[in-house]
Amino acid sequence: MKTIGIFLLIVVGCYGLIDVCPGSDMKKVFADCLKEYGGDKALLTDWIAHKEAVDQKGKCFRTCTMRDCGWFDENAKLTEEVPLRAAYVLYGGDESKIPKILAAGKKCLATMEYDEKDICNSGENWSRCVLGTCKDCGLDLGAALKN
């Protein structure tokens, strides 16, 4: 138990070193993906509000942001760094939320259901899992877009 606590302190202390969207600006990725999937700002608004994607375009918009930030590997599988990156994106500036979000992300990564035919469904499965597993964590996707 002590080891887990020390690990979490190290992780939280290193958050300034985490690049949630390697090689790109997260706001630009969101804008580019929004444009790629029709420009309807409801796609982003619904995601920030933790609503399920209403159609394939919504699922693909969400997956586009993950893809363009390098969250998927060359085999369309989420990388091991994703729970940490997701925690940093969703913590809304409140570092006390990070351990819960990180735990939810790891659980979702371990139980992730991939759709071999459609990466958009895989991205939505990841999103729904994290949002559902951590519904009481105070997730804040909107804050990541304000920075």
Salt bridges, closest charged atoms under 4 A:
ASP32 OD2 - LYS28 NZ 2.63
GLU36 OE1 - ARG67 NH2 3.45
ASP46 OD1 - LYS51 NZ 3.92
ASP68 OD1 - ARG67 NE 2.80
GLU116 OE2 - LYS77 NZ 2.79
GLU124 OE1 - ARG62 NH1 3.21
